[in-house]
């Protein structure tokens, strides 16, 4: 599981800070999460192949989270893409994108499929044999979702030496991986745990931006491997959190602790601050394993 | 009169090429012409004060000419702008921008005034005491206008020595500047040309992008000081001009020659080419005074 931060700053793009966008590589998927202005250029800069992006998740319709989407959709068209593109985001997104395509008299030559979201409950919005994606309802000034990306349980690993010794036919390997006990060539029932090893634990990534401090998300993101939680403000500006519906680094860390996640990544910094070490310091007073997002930074979780 | 090129490449933004946008400084105005994705960052990079931009002209609704507009409009709001912003562009532009503002639940706190264009004839769309702006109807795949920015005639310059000698009261200076003959203190009629000098010639700038080769624009842009004319292709790709409704550098130069402009600036290069000297060479076979646009380049015409 690998996360590439294309942009992790709030509000407006500047010469040295990009608005929110990130790419999660998980089980051979490249999921694009949010798409602020300039995302297509950041994808190029980070050498992420456009063709590998088949699913885009938009948290909410503030410009710093989606103004780059229509440009990316158009560029895919110019590059004569043929692969389906699925876009998950709030109701209204389809109208915005299709209106602009209509006005430019240039519909996509690839299937463009919108999955508009309006539920206030967490829901499963994508599933295949390896991964599930759920919404995480957030509290912000407008309708907003975070997204939980979960690997499905991996299969148990075969202990080939033990299997050979137990004299099990390889026709049973699939059942062994699935955790079943099987009979050996002599008709003796072999306990699964004697000939397999524990599966690699399934990983999960929870993206939560933008949101005010909201404990209601804790059960949804419980025990996630990694949590990206917005931390727009430092303690000294905590009073701004309620009117703007944003969080401090300390609040993000409190959510991380209550949800017992493995690692917390902070981001969506207000551009009022110079340098971000203070975010980490304030978060670490509550939760130990804190990382700072940075434009262009890659995080690997293997 | 000063022109700053923020972007002069066609199609999609890349790490080292920006889509169309430029700033024309003329008679104390800062006119923003087109606004591809990333324009707000290029304005910052070129140290152009946002507050000075009060008029934005959008040629057409292909993304590489306006996808940066909604971001700029939103950033103006975040920066608590109060000054009016006038946007001139094709019908449909207002709907696109207002839909996105509505969905983000954040209307501007400054007056945002749209001037939607739909005429197929050249029309006067802005005028004050110093400058006039006219549309230049272009032929492209969708409804498109170029823009002609014209200084009004400057006043004649006073020849103070001659005026003193002719014994003219300074109450008449205004009339002299306007070209009238006046009476001196002795009641003698003094010919204007004896006591004034020619005005500084009024300058004009014609922006023509995107367009197929179209001689119908020649009378509109006749004798312009500077013409920016798109040159998407080189001669070897001229066959692409008709289906895509674009021009070659040589065709741009032919328009420049027929219109007897002072200087031709080429731009809107296709990203298929490496380096742009060939554009200049091909244009120069037809018209001598050719300059190449380049992202971040300033041209002064004084």
HADDOCK unambig.tbl for C-alpha pairs under 7 A between the chains (distance, minus, plus):
assign (segid A and resid 12 and name CA) (segid B and resid 75 and name CA) 6.04 0.50 0.50
assign (segid A and resid 13 and name CA) (segid B and resid 41 and name CA) 6.45 0.50 0.50
assign (segid A and resid 14 and name CA) (segid B and resid 41 and name CA) 5.27 0.50 0.50
assign (segid A and resid 15 and name CA) (segid B and resid 41 and name CA) 5.54 0.50 0.50
assign (segid A and resid 15 and name CA) (segid B and resid 44 and name CA) 6.91 0.50 0.50
assign (segid A and resid 15 and name CA) (segid B and resid 45 and name CA) 6.35 0.50 0.50
assign (segid A and resid 37 and name CA) (segid B and resid 37 and name CA) 6.89 0.50 0.50
assign (segid A and resid 37 and name CA) (segid B and resid 38 and name CA) 6.81 0.50 0.50
assign (segid A and resid 38 and name CA) (segid B and resid 37 and name CA) 6.82 0.50 0.50
assign (segid A and resid 38 and name CA) (segid B and resid 38 and name CA) 6.06 0.50 0.50
assign (segid A and resid 41 and name CA) (segid B and resid 13 and name CA) 6.45 0.50 0.50
assign (segid A and resid 41 and name CA) (segid B and resid 14 and name CA) 5.28 0.50 0.50
assign (segid A and resid 41 and name CA) (segid B and resid 15 and name CA) 5.53 0.50 0.50
assign (segid A and resid 44 and name CA) (segid B and resid 15 and name CA) 6.88 0.50 0.50
assign (segid A and resid 45 and name CA) (segid B and resid 15 and name CA) 6.35 0.50 0.50
assign (segid A and resid 61 and name CA) (segid B and resid 103 and name CA) 6.33 0.50 0.50
assign (segid A and resid 61 and name CA) (segid B and resid 104 and name CA) 5.34 0.50 0.50
assign (segid A and resid 62 and name CA) (segid B and resid 104 and name CA) 5.02 0.50 0.50
assign (segid A and resid 63 and name CA) (segid B and resid 71 and name CA) 6.68 0.50 0.50
assign (segid A and resid 67 and name CA) (segid B and resid 71 and name CA) 6.78 0.50 0.50
assign (segid A and resid 71 and name CA) (segid B and resid 63 and name CA) 6.69 0.50 0.50
assign (segid A and resid 71 and name CA) (segid B and resid 67 and name CA) 6.78 0.50 0.50
assign (segid A and resid 75 and name CA) (segid B and resid 12 and name CA) 6.03 0.50 0.50
assign (segid A and resid 92 and name CA) (segid B and resid 103 and name CA) 6.94 0.50 0.50
assign (segid A and resid 96 and name CA) (segid B and resid 100 and name CA) 6.87 0.50 0.50
assign (segid A and resid 100 and name CA) (segid B and resid 96 and name CA) 6.88 0.50 0.50
assign (segid A and resid 103 and name CA) (segid B and resid 61 and name CA) 6.32 0.50 0.50
assign (segid A and resid 103 and name CA) (segid B and resid 92 and name CA) 6.95 0.50 0.50
assign (segid A and resid 104 and name CA) (segid B and resid 61 and name CA) 5.34 0.50 0.50
assign (segid A and resid 104 and name CA) (segid B and resid 62 and name CA) 5.01 0.50 0.50
assign (segid A and resid 104 and name CA) (segid B and resid 142 and name CA) 6.97 0.50 0.50
assign (segid A and resid 142 and name CA) (segid B and resid 104 and name CA) 6.97 0.50 0.50
